[in-house]
Amino acid sequence: MVFRKKRPKRLYYPTKSSWHRKSRKRPKVRSSRKIFSHSIRTNFTRVLKDFLLYVIIGVVFLGLLTFLIFSSRFAINKIEIARDNLHIDSSAVTNLLANYRGKSIFTFSKSKAQSLIQKTYPEFARVDVRKLLPNTIKVELETHEIVANIKAYYVLPQVETVLSDIDEDALEITEALKTAFDLEVGTETEDKEKLTPIEQKALLNRIGQAIFDQEEDLQLMTINIDGLSQPIEDREIVIPEASMDYIVNSIKYFTNLMQTEITSVRFLPIAREVHLQTEGNLTLWIGTERSYKEQIDKLHTIYKIAELDQEDLAYIDLRIGEKLIYCPRASSCAR
């Protein structure tokens, strides 16, 4: 007897329908007025929120700025002066910046204050202005280097006085008496005394400015200037900065090349000359319109070859081209 496996019941029966193989069509999305109006309201709300946020931030910033500017806590009430030289008059700089007291430290311009100080007091080589919160301004001052002593000689011009008729008659009588008794000698002596140059002494800094409130430094060289018609004033620039550079650099170059010190200098601005006097009492004439290196090199080349170091010379003129003109001390040209 043969037993077969019992087939299970089918859960479904195959058909010829093919609905499961057909692609399903998605329903079309229709544009709705509700969706459009909703997006407009959303965008408007977002823009309004951003605008209100910016307004609030701006109001807070302006309020803070107004507080900082007008608050007495940040008003300038102290000016500190730091100086490298005790001879600097710090009170003068403090008085110069007095108009800034009571103003906000945030509106204070450091560059304007710095240019004001340097323009008013050119003797300062460096001016540094800083803000120290909440209410202090600190000014650091550095002066130019003192490089020489200066002796200036000036003669005041004679002032002609207008004489009355009586004075003119008296002057005529005086002149007649002088002529009759030969009194001209005393008059010439008196005129010579009036024309005697008056000497001024001061210090000279790197930019050619005369400093009168300090004592003479004997370790520095002396620069002589004569032929002035007026006395020089304190902090007046007597020698232009370009001429000071020429003098200082020529002295350094000569000292290094010739191994001889310069003890004094005579500056002649009208003649455009500089006379350098060495420690051997020899004077060198150089012209400021030519390079000092060329003139000093010419001396260095010829000085020992021509045995000029063996002679007693009053001066050597280096101004003229390749020529070298010298004058012995005993000669008439030295007088």
Helices and strands as residue ranges (DSSP letters): G 19-21, H 33-70, G 72-74, E 78-83, H 90-96, G 98-100, H 110-120, E 124-132, E 136-143, E 146-154, H 165-181, H 184-194, E 198-205, E 210-211, E 222-228, H 241-258, E 262-268, E 273-278, E 283-287, H 292-302, G 308-310, E 313-317, E 325-328, G 332-334
